[in-house]
């Protein structure tokens, strides 16, 4: 048992050291200014029951420093005032604002994929950017991404996402966990892409069409981000980039209740069931399990040194990402988060085998045939 703990802890340490190094390289890479012709951008936003947030999002889009863009909102059968608020905003929008309506037939078949697919033929932009209806975007969001695309000729750009700033113990734990996911997705994107967030993605329209959009995984309820990433990575493996610039960081809403948090994590975890790198999930699960065992049974000096090294590297890695995300107050909660996270990971590693999840007041199974 002890040698297994040592092996897994050593593997975890090597991974953490690589994450720290790779993240710092991403952040330290200077972004050159460009005088080249910048593209017209289409921002696609699927929305359902976003009345509390949609006006704030549109106001943030109204403050963009970039002039050459349009916004296409795709309404997924909202039952609140979302549509009315969008229509009321038209008069003050200083950009082209269009509203499409997703057909209500097959409403439970991967609605976000259907929404993007519906909007794509209408999009005039050479570059597609996506976000969510509960997000806020910074003033230089579009200009930063468009400039980066012009410099790199990227086939896929993943940019940072953070929860809206919020204090307190529970919120800090959510910030920390989310930061870890964003960091891992960023560091692995160029070499072993398997994680990104649709709240802040960009890709050329021609690339979406070249890979056939979501054809082949439209029956999977979730994964409008990672499955597209996988297809682009296979067709254009040299064109994947993470844009490590806080001016491109989108803020999204954290879950407002434990049940919402639980359902969101089930939805995220459901993607792994259909991923070619699904073996990483049980490996990570085993690392957490044996980490717990090592805490309890680690009487040997070598194990204690490995555990301490792991804890320190985790804190360094998470601290780097949190500072970049401008959430430094969360760092004080890292020791408690490190104690609780193995239990959290083990719990969701077990419950992910449930048949489905609830999202936007609708029930989803993992696949809909």
C-alpha angles and dihedrals in degrees: 000000000000094000090051090051090049093050094049093044090050090050090050091050092051090049093049092049090051091048092052092049095044095045092051091049090053093050094044095050106107118231111223120221113244133215093185123117109280122221130247107252130213114203110203118198124178110204136188124171095342098144093129092054113022098086092051090051092050091048090053089051089050089060096056117134089214118088105191106076145095131205123222116190117195113203114213102202096294114195097193132062096289096114094045092051092050092050091048090053095056093086093058099038113114091195135059106279122190130178123206127184122223112227111253093225111105088008093169097053105104096302097191092054090047091049094053091044091051093050098044098080089050094050114106096189126102086212122053121205124185135198138154133261095247095054136102120212126206121243095257096041099112095036092051094049094042092050091048091050091051091051097045105029084221123190091205132015123192115191132191124281127191136175116257109272109274131158132220138074100282093044091049091054090051091049091050095049092046091048090054091054094047091049095049091047091050096048096047098041099094097043110021107013114194108128136054138134126245089212087080117020134128134188138155114270088230090059092052089052093044093057093044096249111249096342109140097028102047089109090064109090097214135030104078086149109038097040092052088047090053093052093048091046091054094049099035107022095164096054104068118115140171112214104219098193123120089213086069095048117121122205120218135185118271116224109279097212140025091252092052089048090050094050092045092053091048089053092049094045092049091073091066092066089071101034124109088222092053089123088075091068097060090041090055089044090054091049090056092045095050090042088060091047090050091053089055102038102025100121094141119094094228092057092048091053091049092049093050091048091050093050093049094047091048090053091048093049095046091044091055093052095043092051090050089050089050093243100120095146089070091067091078089064095052097100092054092043090052091054094048101039098075089056090048092049092048092049095053091041087063102038094048086083089073116116098250149320143247121250131169091355093305133105119237131188115209092253132022114199 
